[in-house]
Amino acid sequence: MSNPFWLLREIRAYGKDCEVVEPESVRQQARADARSMLVNYDRADNSLARTD
């Protein structure tokens, strides 16, 4: 698959109910995207928890 952008965009709609199994390169990209999203949520949670 030369450019998995649209495939990854489509499967994100399924959230936790979807897992990319193959090809490995697309699986790795889906994993990296999920981790990036988690970092955004963690960052937001940390900024809300501040008591300046």
N, C-alpha and C positions, 0 to 999 in steps of 0.2 A: 504494500500500500504506500503510494508515494506521499500522500498528504491526508492524514487521518482527522484533520480539523472538523469536518462536517460529521463524521461518524462519532467522534467524541462529544460534539455538541449535542447530537441527538440522544446519546445514551445518558447524558447527565440528567435528562428529564426523569429517568427511572431511579435516580438516587441510589439508596442502599439496596434496592431490589435488582440491581444489575451488576454483573461482574464481567470484565473483559478477560477472556481466557487466552485468545490468540489473535493476531500475532503478538509475540512477546514485546516488540517495540511499542505497539499500541497499548498493551497492558501497562508497560512502564510509564508511558505518558499519562494514562488515566490515573495511575498511582500518584505521580508527581502533581497532577492537577488537584487531586483530592487533598493531598498534603498542603498545597498552597491555600486552598479554601479553608482548611482547618486552622492554619496560621492566622488568617484574617479573623476568624471567630475568636481564637485565643487572644489576639491582640485587642479586640473589641471588649472582651470580658475583662481583661486586665485594666483597660482604661476606665471602665465603669466601676471597678472595684477600688479605685484610688480614693484615698481620704486626705486630700491635700489640705 
